[in-house]
């Protein structure tokens, strides 16, 4: 009886999934289709979030629907999830305008009975959340006022701003238990944070200020979180209002904690730039097992078999070399080139002479001959004429681009837009068959659809026509869709047929040519900052200036003995940009080591970093080699906590020959594993000499290297280390000799390591001389 009672009292792990972004950054796409249903790597965003929740052991999910609620409900009705016990239920309110209102409605329904996971439908993740949940429950058992745990992961400020297009973040933590003390959008130095939040120092010996965390927008919450939203109608946004509000009301005693992920992937699709970054990460397999060739979507839905022509096999995706994915029913002409990093959806056709790279092509797309598609995203049923160029842009369902046209970087062509023959669409243009909506206050944090009557009046094809509105039962809010006149005119333009409606609709001819579409602009005018195209030059220059004064990382302030601002104990005279780059290379490589990625993925990641930082392959190789050497030593001071376990616990003992032999055997094993990667990056003799000069700095603890890097531990085995690099074909004989000649006229104090290496250098010179003699004898 007791066991049956215990079982009946069990509460399943629950989650609240917000299917509305309450933002405008993906307009005009999200006016016709909810952000949750926009495809990313040919799968709806919401399916990534739901599949992850199922994998995490969640049994009951409440999906809050607002904008386009009917579309989301229809989508969920067809789903079958990989876990049989996984239940998905909807909570609908078409008049809701913020996260705060949504959570108040969830609270009123009384459906949440215990701690739950809160996230948005635009979060893509593969992390193991169980550890964070257990830590949250332990804190709750000890303190019922521990109401929330925020999940974060390491990410540099530059990575957040340039690759993800999101703001910097500064958080202050209690280093003893991870309690959140301050949360501030924007990157602040530690001293600035102290001045801004002086109360966080009260009663604490030290505070940790972090500027290298990415908020994954995954929270583990107690039911009290919903109650606090109900009690306080000023809470509208989750971070700016609720989190900052709880932190400012210390007298109530509620506590928020931060859990930092040590591995795994979790990122929210905030805007078009994040859409691009997450899409690339999926294609490059950082989100495994949620990758195209695992065909995970087929296990949860019969959607493709219903739409396909030959059953479920139509959607089976296979992976090919270079991270190229193709559905089985794809037709690619033998004279076309696809890859690297591409996805081609089922029943799509690629014409002769076409090149496609770093792109995602949806289902049933027809791409003509001699086209160039680079870094672009085509949804389903797109038609691309011959000799078309599309660069770093998004084309939604049923877009047509006629022959000879060019779509320049940063463009968004919404559903059904048509681009005329040989027309050039300017960069950062957003087009739609919907008449533009008048701005409602200029805020980005608004609903993804609009109130009736907010569209500009137009005599023909206006969204204020009766057939341009989809009325909800409440009558309070309505969704937009193109008018019948606009759809008819666009269909005629796609077929290149004359239409009597064209003149009356007054399309933006300068943007679409003999096509169809109106121009849309963000209310903030931030098309460039949030675009999938590369950031503008002036933005990169501004960031470079900021990076000279801010170094990503953690600053721990010990108030018992703090004389000023520090940067993890690093020399203030060192160039912060070089320190930043070294740390980026080091942690990128360590991530590959820890998660056991193959060298192909390591090369892709380091190459992306090289391009982002405008560096050379040799720059990456220098710090990769130093990191390989450091793995035999205690962790250096710049390393994040999550990688410390990779390093030796104690300094090496090198007093005896046996100890040196054992130490070098470990190094040899690492060089055998990672030597091929170094060889790929060291392209020239000069590159190899540069590596040797960096080795000198490391062993001398000079330049970007400090005592905390333990480089002097390699001095007793410096000669033997050089021999290993030579034997593994990482550094050539010519490079060693050039290095020796370069140091020949240096001051004696700068030749300490060269003198240690002289026996090896002399041996190389002798071997070189003997080889020349042999060649001379052969000539005789």
N, C-alpha and C positions, 0 to 999 in steps of 0.2 A: 504493500500500500504506500509506504513511504517513498519507494523508488518511483512508483507511478506518479505521485504528487510532484516529485522533483522534476520528472520529465515534463509534466504539464506546465510547470512554472518556467520552463526554459524559454528565454526570449531570443529569437533569431537575430543575427547581426543584420542591422538595417542600414540603409543609405538614402540620402536625399540628393537627387540629381536635378540640377537646375537646367532646363532645356532652353532657357532664354538667356542671351548674353547681356541684355539691357545696355546695349551699346550700338554705335553706328559705323564702326570702322570698316565693316565689310559691305556697306551699302555701295551700289544698289542691289547687289546679289541677294541680300537678306530681306529685301522688301517682298520678294516673290517666293522665296524658300527660306525656311528657318536655318539659322547658322548650324544648328544641331544636325541637319540633314545635308549640309554641303559635303561633297566628297573630298576626302583627303587620301591620296593613293588609291582612289577608286572605291573607297568604303565610306559610308556616312560617319561623320565625327562621333555622333552619339553611340554608334556601335562599338567604337574603340573603348569609350568610357564604360559602357555596360559590360562588355566582355571582360575588361579588367576587374570590375567589381565582382563578376562571377568567379574569376580566377582567384580573387582575394578571399573568397569564402563568404561573401555577402549573400544572404538568402532572400532578402526582401528590399526592393528598391521602389521609392516613390519618386516618379518623374514629374517635376512641376512644369506644366506647359502654359505658356501665355501667348506669345506671338505665334501665329500659324499652328495653333493647338490641334486642329483637325488633321493637318498633314502629319504631325508627330504621332497622334493616336493611330492613324491608319498604318503608319510605318511599324509601330510596335505590335500591332495586331498580327502581323505576319511573321514575327520572330520566334525562333525556337533556340533556346540557349544551350550551351555545352554542358551546363550543370542542371540536372532535372529539377532540383529543389529551388532553383532560382526563379523568383517571382517578380514581375515588373508591373507596377500599378501606376496610374496617372492621377495627378491632382491638377485640375484645370481652373484657371481664372484669367479670362481675356481682358480684364481691366487693370491688371497689376502693372506697376511702373518701376519697380525696384526690387532688389534682393530682399530688402527689409520687409516689404509688403508680402513677397512670396513666402518668407519664413513665418510671418505672422499667420498667414492662411494655413500653412502646414500645421502650425501649433493648434489652430482652432479645430482642425480635423481630428486631433487626438490619435494620430496613427503611430507616432514615435513613442516607444515604450522603454527605451534604454539608450545607451551610448550609440552614436551613429556616425557614419562617414558622410561628409558634405563636400560635394564638388560640382563643377559645371560640366556640361556635356561636351565642351570643347577642350577637355584635358585628355592628352594621350599619355599613357603610362604603362610600364610593365614592372613596376617596383613590387617588392614583397612588403606589403604593408603590415604584416602580422606583428613584427617587432614593435612598430610604432603603436599599434593598438594595445599590445600587452603593457608597454610602458605607460600609456595613458591610463589603463585600468589599475595598474599598481599605484599610480599617483592618486587616482580617485578613491581607492580603498583607504589610503592614508589621509587624504584631504578632499572632502566633498566640494571644496571651492576651486579645485583644479578642473575647470570647465571645458578647456579646449587645448588641443595639440595641433599646431600648424606644421605641415611637412615642407621641408626645404631641401635643396641640394646645392652643391658648390657650383658657382658660375661667376666668372669675372665680370666686372662692370662693363668692360668693352664688349664682351660676348653678349650681355643683355641688351645693350644699346644698339649695336650694329647688326648682330646676327638675328636677334629676336625682336628688335624694334620696341623695346619696353624700357621704362625708366629704371634708373639705379635704385638701390634699396640699401638702407642702413638700419640695422637692428642692434639693440643693446640687450645682452643676455647676462644672467647670473651664471658664471662658468661652473658653479658647483652642481646645479641641477637643471640647467637649460631653460630656466624661467625667462619669459620675454619681459623686458623692462621698458623698451621703447621701440616704436616702429615708425620709420620715416621714409616716405618715397623720396628718392634722390640720394646721391652719394655724399656722405659727410666724413671728414676726418674725425678721429676719435675725440679730439679736444673740442671740436665744434659740437659733437653730440652731447658732450658733458655740459657745455654751456647752454644748449637748447633744452636739455632735460636734467637739471641739477638735482632733482629729487631722487633719481635712481641710485645715487651714491649713498643715500642715508641708510645706515645700519649694515653696510656691506664693506667687506675688505677689498674686493676688486670687482670690476665690471668688464665684460668682454664686448667690444664693439666690432661688428662684422659688416663688411661691405662686399663680401664675395659669396653671398647667398642668393639663390633664385627661389622665390616663393612659388611653390608648385600648385598653389590654389587647391590643395587637398587638406581637409581639416577633419580631425576626429573630435566630435563634440558630445558633450553631455546634454540631456534634455533641457537643462537649465538655460542653454543658449537660446533655444526657441522662446522660452519664457521671458528672457531679457529683451528680446526683440518685441514681444507683445507688450511688455511694460513700458518700453521707451520708443515712441513713434518718431523720435529724431534719428533712430538707427535706420538708415536707408541703404548705405553701401557697407559691405562686409568688412573691408579693411579700414577705410578712412573714418567710418562712423563707429562701427561696433568694436573692432580691435582697439583703436585709439581711445574710444570711450571707456572701455573696460580698464585700460592701462591708466587713464586719468582719474578713475574713481577708485583709488586704492583703499579708501575707507570701507568699501563694500567687501573687500577681501577676495574677490574673484581673481583667478590666476590663469594665465595662458602660457603654454610651454611650446618650445620649438624642438622638433625632431629632425636632425640632419641625416639624410640618406647617405649611406656609404657606397651604394652601387645601385644600378638600375636607371631607368629613364622616366622622367615626368615633366611635361611642359604643357602650358596652356596656350591655345591658339588665340592670341589677343588681336591680331591684325594681319594684314597681308604678308608682312615680312615674316612674322612667326609662322604663318601658313606655309610659306616657302621653306623655312628652316625645318619645321616638323616633317613636311613631306620628304625632304632630302634625308632626314634622319631615318624615316621609315624605309626608304629605298636602300639606304646604306646599312640597315639591319640593326640599328641601335635599339629598336623597340621589340626585338624578338621576344616571344613568339608571334607577336602581332605584326607579321610581315607578309607581303603578298603571296609568296609561294607556300606558306603554311596553309593557305586556303581556309583560314579560320572562319571566314564569313559563311562559307558553305555549310559548316556544321551547325549554324544557328538559324538558317533561313532557307526557304525554298524559293526565294525571290528570283534567282537567276534561272532556275528551271522553268518558272512560269513565263519569264520573258524571253528565254532563249529559243533558238530554232531547233536544236537537237538535244534538248534536255540539259541536265545539270552539268554535263561535261563541257558545255560551252564556256563556262566560267572558270574551269580549272586553270590555274596559273603555274607556270614553270619558270625557274630562274636559270639564266645563262651567264656566261662569263662577263665580268665588268658590272655586276649588279644590274643586269638587264632582265626584266620580267615580261613574259608574253603569255597571254591566254592562248589555249590550243587552237582557237578559231581565227586567230589573227592572220592576215595575209600581208606579207612584206615582200615587195619586189626584190629580186636578187641584186639589183643595182642600187638599192637603197641602203643607207647606213644608219643603224640604230645603236646608240650607246655612246659613252657610258652612262650608268645611273638613269635608266629609263623604265617606264612601265607602259605597256600597250594593252588596252582592255579588249575584251572579246568582240569579235566580228568587226574590228577596225581594219582598214586597208591603207597601206603605205605605198605610194607610187615610186616609180623609177627615178633615181638620181636625188631623192630626198634624203636629207640628213637630219637626224633628231638626236639631241643630247640633253641630259639632265632635265628630262621632261616627263610628264604623266599624261597619257592619252587615254581618255575614257572609252566607253563601249560604243560600238557602231559609228566610229568617226571615219570620214573619208578624206584622205590627204593626197593631193595630186602629185604631179611630178616636179622634180627640181625645186622642192621647197626646203626652207631652212627653219627649223624649230629649235630654239635654244632656251633652256630654263623656263619653259612655259607649261601651263596646266590647261588641258582641254577636258571639259566635262563630256557628257554623252551626246551623240548625234551631231557633232560638229562637221562642217563641210569646208575644206580648205582647197582652193583652186590651185592651178599650176603656178610655179615660180612665186610663191608667197613666202614672205619672211615674217616670222613671229618671234619676238625676243622678250623674255622675262615678263610674260603677261598671263592673264587668266581669261579664258573664253568659256562661258557657261553653256548650258544645253542649247542645241539648235542654232548656234552661231554660224553664220556663213561669211567667209572671207573670199572674195572673188579673185580671179587670177591676177598676178602681178602686184597685189597689194602688199603693204608693209605695216605691221603693227609694232610700234617702237616700244622700248622697255617701260614697264610700270603700268601698262594699260589693263583695264578691267572691262570686258565686253559682256554685259549681262545677257540674260536669256533672250534668244531670238534676234539679237542685233545682227545687222548686215553691213559689211564694208564693201564699198563699190570697187569695181575693177581698177587696178593700178593706183589706188588711193593710198596715201600714207597717213596713218593715225599718229598724232603727236604723242610723245612720252607722257606718262602719268594721266592719260585721258580715261575717264570712266563714262561708259555709255549704257543706256537702257531704253527699252521701249516704253517705259513709264515716264510720264511728264514729271519733271523735278518737283520735289516737295519744298515748300518754303521752310527755312530754318525755324525751329521752335525754341529759341533761346540760345542756340549755339553750343549746347552741351553734348558731349559724346556719350554721356551716360543716360540715354533715353531708350525707349522701346524700339525694337527693330521694325515696327510698323507704326502707322500714324493715325491721328484722329480724323474722322471724316470732315471734309471741308478744308483741310490744310494744304491741298494741292492748288497750284496756280490754275486759274480758269482758262479753258481752251475750247474753242467752238467745236472742233472736231477731234475725236480721239482723246479727249481729256479724261483723266481718271475720275472726274466728278460725274461722268455719265453713269447711268444706273448699271450698265453691264461692266463697269470698271471697278465695282466694289463687291466684296464678299462679306455680307453682313453677318455678324455674330449674333447669337441669341440675345445677348445683353443689350445690343444696340449702342454700347458705349464706345467701343473701338472697332475699327474695321480694317481688313487687309486690302492692300492694293494689288491689282493685276492689270496688265495692259488692256486697253479698250479693244473692242472688236475691229474698229477702224484701224488702229495701230497694227494689230495682228495681220489684217488683210493686206495692208500696205507693205509690211515687212515680208510677208510671204511672196508678194509680187516682186519685191526687190531681190529676194533670194533666187527667184527663177529668172531674173532680169526681164520681167514683163512690165509693160506700162501700167500705171495705176492713177486713177483720177483723184485719189486721196492724197497723193504725195505733196502737192502744192499746199493743200489746206492744212496738213499736219505740220508743215514747216520743220522738217528734220534739220539737225545741225549739219548742213551740207559740207562745211569746211572740215568736219571731223569724220563724216561717213561717206562722202562722195555721193555716188548714185546708190547709196545704201539706205539704211533705216536706223534711227536712234537719236536720243537726246543726250546732252551732256549732263553729268551729275558731278557735284563737288561736295567734299566733306565740309561741314560747317566750320571746322577749325582750319581749313586750308592746308591740311597736313598730308596731302597725297604723297609727297616725296619721302617724308619721314616714315610712313607706314607701308610703303610700297614693297613689292617683291623685287623691284629693281635695286641695284646697289645703291647705298646711301650717297647723297650728293657730296661733292668734294668739300664744300664748306663745312658740312656736318662732320666729316672725318677730321678736318683741320681743327675744329672746335674741340672734338674729343681728344685729339692729340695734345692740345694745350692742357685739358683737364688731367690727362694721364700723367703729365709732368709733376702735378702737385698731389695726386691721389694714387696710392698703391693698393690694389685690392688685397684683402686679407683680413686677419683678425688682430685687433689691438687689445691687449689685456692691461687694464689700468689697476695697479696695486696702489691703493691710496695711502698705505703706510709708508711707501717709499717711491714716490712719483715726482720726478723733477721736471718733466716736460713730455711732449708728444714723442712717441717712439714708433718705429715701423718694424715690429718683430725683431728688434735687436740688430737690424741691418744698418750699415754705415750710411749716414745721411749724405755723404759726399758722392755716393755712387749714383749713376744715372738711373732714375726710377723706371724709365721706359725699358732699359735693358734688364733690370730686375724683373719687371713685369713679364717681359717676353720669356726670360729664362724660366720663370715659374709656370707660365702657360705651357711651354714645351715639356717641362718636367712632369707636370700633372697629366697632360695629355698622354704622354708615354706610360706613366704609371697606371693610368686607367686601363690602357691596353694590356699591361702586364697583369693587373689584378683580375680583370674580367676574361683573361686568356683569349684575347682576340688574335686572329691570325695577322700576319704581317701585311697582307693586302689592305685590310681595314686600317691598320696603323699608318700605312703610307697615305691613305686617303685623308685621314684625320690630320696628320701632320702637314700634309700638303695644303689643306684648307686653312690651317693656322698660318702657314707661310704666306699664302695669298692675302689673308686678312691683315697680317701685320707688315706686308710689303717687305719680306725678308728673303733670304736665299736658302737653298737646300743645305748649304754648309752651316748656316746659322742654326738650323734645326739639329743637324748632325752633331755639332759641338756639344750642345746641352743634352742630347740623348746619350752620347758616350759618357759624359760626366755622370749622368743619372745611373747608367749601368755600373760604373765604378762605385758609386755611392751605395748601391744595394748591398755591398759587402761591409758597409759601415753603419753606425747608428744613424738614425734619420736626421737629415739636416733641419735647420730651424725654419726654413721656408715651407716645409711640407705640411699639407693639411692632415688633420687627425686621421682621416679615413685611410691614408696610405702608410701610416707608420708601421703597421704590422708587416709590411713587405721588407723592411730593413733589418739589419742585424741588431740584436739587443745591446751588445757590448762592443767596445773598440777591439780591433784585432790584436792578438799577441804575435809579434814578428821577431822575437829575440833569437829563435833558433832556425836552422835550415828547414827542419820538418814543418814548423809553423808557417814559414814563408811558402813552402811547397803546397801546403794545404790551402792557404789563402789564395794562391795563384790558380790552383785547380778549380776553385769556385768561380774565379773571374773568367777562366778559360771556357767554362761551361756556358756562362752568360754570353760571352763573345761569340761562341759557336751558334747560339740561338739567334742573337740579334745582329750579328755581323753583316748578314746579307742586306738588312735594312740600312745600315750605315753605308755600305758600299753603294747602294742606290742613290743616296743623298750626296756622297762625296764625288762630284762629277769631274773635278780637275785637280791638278797638282797643287795649285794655290789653296784649294779647299782643304786638302790634307795638311798642308803646312799650317793653315789657320787652326786646325784641330790641335796640332802639337803645341801651338802658342797658348791655346786655351788650357791644355793639360798643365802647362807651366803655371798659369795663373791659379788653377785649382790646387795644385800641390803646394804652391806658395801662399795660398789663401789671400790672393790679391784680386783687385777689380771687383767683380760681382760676387766673389767668393769670400766668405768670412770664416772665423774660427769654428762657427757652428756647422760648417760643411765638412770638417774633419779631413780636409784634403792632404794635410801633412802626413797622414797615416800611410800614404802611398810613397813617400820619399824613400824609405828603406828598400822598396822593391821597384823603384822607378825604372831601372835598367831592364829588369825582367818583364815589367809591364809593356815597355816598348817592343821587346822581342815578341810578346804575345800578339800585339797589334800587327806586327810584320808577318808573323806566321799565319794569322787569320786573314791575310790579304786586305786588311782594312787600311793600313798606311803602307805606301810603296817605298822601295829603296830610294828612289829619286826624291821623295818628299822628306825623308829623314836627312838626306845629304843637303838638300836646300835649306832645311831648318837649321842645320849646323852652320852652314855658310852665312846665313842671315844673322846668327848670334855671334859670329866670329869676332866682330869688332865691338861687341857690347862691353859694358863695365863688368868687372869681375864678379860683383855681387849679383849680376843678372845672369851669370853663366854657371851658377851652382848646379842646376839640374843638367845642363849640358855636359858639365864635367863628369857627373855621375854616369851619363850615357856614353861617354867617349869610347870605352871598350867596344861597345856595339857599333858606334859610328865608324871606328877604325876598321872593324871587321867588314862592314859594308863597303868601305872605300877599297879595302884590299880585294874583296870579291869582285868589285867593279873593275879594278885595275887588271886582275887576272882575266876577266872576261874580254876586256879590250885587247890584251895580249893574244888571247886565243883567236880572236877575230882577225888580228893582224897576221898571225901565222897562217890562217886559212887563206888570206888574200895572197900571201907569198907563194 
